[in-house]
Amino acid sequence: MKQKSHSGLKKRLKIRKSGTATFDKSAKRHLLANKSKKQKKLYPSGMPINHTQRKTFAFILPGKLKTHGR
């Protein structure tokens, strides 16, 4: 039987053509008036996932992510 991809993880990651994945940091959608400019600047979008996360996510999303490379 084929393993299904994790639907929640698919919504939170963007998979590039190269096979690497990026995610958006949290805490930048609402209530921004209460946060400083510095705090908002520290939440960039398109942050790459690290190596240990990549190995875990590759198991949850079969055939989507590359497990090697940077």
C-alpha positions, -999 to 999 in steps of 0.1 A, spaced: 0 0 0 12 35 -8 21 58 21 1 90 22 17 124 25 11 143 57 -15 169 47 -7 193 76 30 194 67 22 199 30 4 232 39 33 245 60 62 238 37 71 251 2 91 226 -18 115 242 -43 123 226 -77 157 216 -63 139 194 -37 147 215 -7 120 230 15 113 263 31 89 275 57 76 307 71 83 317 107 53 321 130 41 352 149 38 376 119 2 373 108 -18 394 133 -14 415 165 16 432 148 9 466 164 21 451 197 54 439 183 85 460 177 101 466 142 131 445 153 108 416 163 89 417 131 121 418 110 134 386 127 105 366 112 115 363 75 97 341 51 114 314 31 136 300 59 153 267 48 147 237 70 177 222 87 193 188 81 176 169 109 141 183 100 148 174 64 153 137 73 122 136 93 100 154 68 113 132 39 98 103 57 65 120 62 64 134 26 76 104 6 92 112 -28 90 150 -23 122 161 -5 158 154 -11 176 141 20 211 151 9 227 184 -1 224 218 15 
